[in-house]
Amino acid sequence: MSAECCDVKHEKVSQQFRKVLWVALVLNFTMFIVEFSASFSADSVSLVADSIDFFGDSANYAVSLFVLGLGVATRAKASLLKAATMAAFGFWVIGTAIYNAIVISSPEPQMMGLLGLIAMLVNLAVAIMLYSFRDGDSNMKSVWLCTRNDVIGNIAVILAASGVFLTTTRWPDLIVAFGMGALSLHSSLQVMKIARVELKTQST
């Protein structure tokens, strides 16, 4: 009776999580199109990084939806894949920031600030919806970490825009891009650790 009750509870949580994921997927993909299109006119590395992050999150949400009803081992393997994409994103952002540190660029702070604010509001709404699922399995954990990172990244972009405006240099933009890349790498390691523990538990 107890096991049956737990199964019903788990199914209810899964259905709620599925609905939230669909909303998050649509919002993130829409913001990817908007921010990526505008980031080039703003000439901002942190905005490009943030827009690509929106795309990566959309893909992660799609993967999470696909494996949601599958076994723990399958979900853990999907989490390892998502962790790998988070790591790839982190390395790409850091590499792009290094390139732009060498090549002369002049970010547009007003555009950066406006897009950063819009992106933050969208991600904050998604984060609030996902908050109750933050302590779930590696699949749920990876989704929460992606969204949390987005909010932090958006705040950082707004601060970078202020820094670019006040200093009239590109360095605040590049520093934020480096930070976003490092945060993505750190989150990737967290998800990998949880997923490996789940896989090890399933194999014993």
C-alpha positions in Angstrom: 0.0 0.0 0.0 2.8 2.4 0.9 4.7 1.6 -2.3 1.6 2.3 -4.3 1.1 5.6 -2.6 4.6 6.6 -3.4 4.1 5.7 -7.0 1.1 7.9 -7.2 2.9 10.7 -5.6 5.9 10.3 -7.9 3.6 10.3 -11.0 1.9 13.5 -9.7 5.2 15.2 -9.3 6.3 14.1 -12.7 3.2 15.5 -14.4 3.7 18.8 -12.6 7.4 18.9 -13.6 6.5 18.1 -17.2 4.1 21.1 -17.4 6.7 23.4 -16.0 9.3 22.1 -18.4 7.1 22.8 -21.4 6.6 26.4 -20.3 10.3 26.8 -19.6 11.2 25.3 -23.0 9.0 27.7 -24.9 10.2 30.8 -22.9 13.9 29.9 -23.3 13.8 29.2 -27.0 11.9 32.5 -27.6 14.5 34.3 -25.6 17.3 32.6 -27.5 16.0 34.0 -30.8 15.4 37.5 -29.4 18.7 37.8 -27.5 20.9 36.1 -30.1 19.5 38.4 -32.9 20.2 41.5 -30.8 23.5 40.5 -29.2 25.5 41.2 -32.4 24.3 44.8 -32.7 25.2 45.2 -29.0 28.7 43.6 -29.7 28.6 41.9 -26.3 30.2 38.6 -25.5 28.2 38.2 -22.3 25.0 38.7 -24.3 26.0 36.1 -27.0 26.9 33.7 -24.2 23.6 34.3 -22.5 21.6 33.7 -25.7 23.5 30.5 -26.4 22.8 29.5 -22.9 19.1 30.0 -23.6 19.4 27.6 -26.5 21.3 25.1 -24.4 18.7 25.2 -21.7 15.9 24.7 -24.3 17.8 21.5 -25.5 18.2 20.4 -21.9 14.5 20.9 -21.1 13.6 18.9 -24.3 15.9 16.0 -23.2 14.4 16.1 -19.7 10.9 15.9 -21.1 12.0 12.9 -23.2 13.5 10.9 -20.3 11.0 12.0 -17.6 9.0 8.7 -17.6 12.0 6.4 -18.1 14.1 4.6 -15.5 16.6 6.1 -13.1 19.6 4.8 -15.0 18.3 6.3 -18.3 17.7 9.7 -16.6 21.1 9.6 -15.1 22.8 9.0 -18.5 20.8 11.8 -19.9 22.0 14.0 -17.1 25.6 13.1 -18.0 24.9 14.2 -21.5 23.5 17.5 -20.3 26.5 18.0 -18.0 28.8 17.5 -21.0 26.9 20.2 -22.9 27.1 22.6 -19.9 30.8 22.0 -19.8 31.1 22.6 -23.6 29.2 25.8 -23.2 31.5 26.9 -20.4 34.7 26.3 -22.4 33.2 28.0 -25.5 32.3 31.1 -23.5 35.7 31.3 -22.0 37.4 30.8 -25.4 35.2 33.5 -27.0 36.0 35.9 -24.1 39.7 35.3 -24.7 39.3 36.0 -28.4 37.4 39.2 -27.8 40.0 40.3 -25.3 42.5 40.2 -28.2 40.2 41.6 -30.9 39.0 45.2 -30.3 35.3 45.4 -29.6 33.0 48.1 -28.2 29.9 46.7 -26.4 26.7 48.8 -26.4 25.8 49.1 -22.7 22.2 50.3 -23.2 21.3 47.3 -25.3 23.1 45.0 -22.9 21.2 46.4 -19.9 17.8 46.2 -21.6 18.2 42.6 -22.9 19.8 41.5 -19.6 16.8 42.9 -17.7 14.2 41.1 -20.0 16.2 37.9 -19.8 16.4 38.1 -16.0 12.6 38.5 -15.6 12.0 35.5 -17.9 14.5 33.3 -16.1 13.3 34.4 -12.7 9.8 33.4 -13.6 11.1 29.9 -14.7 13.2 29.6 -11.6 10.2 30.3 -9.3 8.3 27.5 -11.2 11.2 25.1 -10.9 12.2 25.9 -7.3 10.1 23.1 -5.7 11.8 20.5 -7.9 15.4 21.6 -7.1 16.1 18.6 -4.7 14.9 15.9 -7.1 17.0 13.4 -9.0 20.0 14.4 -11.3 17.6 15.2 -14.1 15.6 17.7 -12.0 18.8 19.0 -10.4 20.4 19.7 -13.8 17.3 21.7 -14.9 17.3 23.7 -11.7 21.1 24.5 -11.9 20.7 25.6 -15.5 17.9 28.0 -14.6 19.7 29.3 -11.4 22.8 29.9 -13.5 20.7 31.9 -16.0 19.4 34.3 -13.3 22.9 34.8 -12.0 24.2 35.3 -15.5 21.4 37.9 -16.3 22.2 39.9 -13.2 25.9 39.7 -14.1 25.1 41.0 -17.7 23.2 44.0 -16.2 26.2 44.7 -13.9 28.5 44.4 -16.9 26.4 46.8 -18.9 26.8 49.3 -16.0 30.5 48.7 -15.9 30.9 49.2 -19.6 28.9 52.4 -19.4 30.9 53.8 -16.5 34.4 52.7 -17.6 33.8 53.0 -21.4 35.8 49.8 -21.8 34.9 46.2 -22.8 36.5 44.6 -19.8 33.4 44.4 -17.6 31.7 42.5 -20.4 34.6 40.1 -20.8 34.9 39.5 -17.0 31.3 38.6 -16.8 31.6 36.2 -19.7 34.5 34.5 -18.0 32.4 34.2 -14.8 29.5 32.7 -16.7 31.8 30.1 -18.3 33.3 29.2 -15.0 29.8 28.8 -13.4 28.7 26.5 -16.2 31.7 24.3 -15.7 31.1 24.2 -11.9 27.5 23.2 -12.4 28.5 20.6 -14.9 30.7 18.9 -12.3 27.8 18.9 -9.8 25.4 17.2 -12.2 28.0 14.7 -13.2 28.7 13.8 -9.6 25.0 13.2 -8.8 24.4 11.2 -12.0 27.4 8.9 -11.4 26.1 8.2 -7.9 22.7 7.3 -9.3 24.3 5.0 -12.0 26.5 3.3 -9.3 23.5 2.8 -7.1 21.5 1.2 -10.0 24.4 -1.2 -10.9 24.8 -2.6 -7.3 
